[in-house]
Amino acid sequence: MSLDVVVPEPPDLTNRGKPRGFEWDEETLGSEEFSREDIEDVLQEGAWKEGFNEWAAYTDLDESTVRLLDELGLFRAFDFYRDPVDGGLHVDSPTIADDWQEAVRDEPFDAGSERLIDEELRELGRAVCETLAGYLDADGDASADGWNEDAFDASGE
């Protein structure tokens, strides 16, 4: 199903802390370089819109749910970053946690809907990550820095 919705604004990656699930180790030596500024530039230049449109062509979510997720700020909650250890492109995808549910008392989601939304958000993260990898590969600098389609984790974990 293709959605007829306005593409939401790409996430703002500034002022983000350590990515969820990321653990510092001896290899990082305290490095805090996640290349978010560069990634945000690429998202703004069209990678977000292209990835979102690719996802929107195949998602099982309906237009009203996508609009609601946008109103809740879930699309802005995505976190894309480069792992300083493995050099890969990663994404932390948001979930429709209980605190988001409380914001929409008019449309409570059942467990099946929550699972579908969470899976679709992970799929959106993967689609945008793949698009980002393509944009970064096209720059020439990308492959030299280890940015390529094989070096990303879009699992959202």
Summary of the structure (lengths in Angstrom):
residues: 157
radius of gyration: 15.9
end to end distance: 26.9
largest distance: 49.8
contacts: 438
relative contact order: 0.19
helix: 45%
strand: 6%
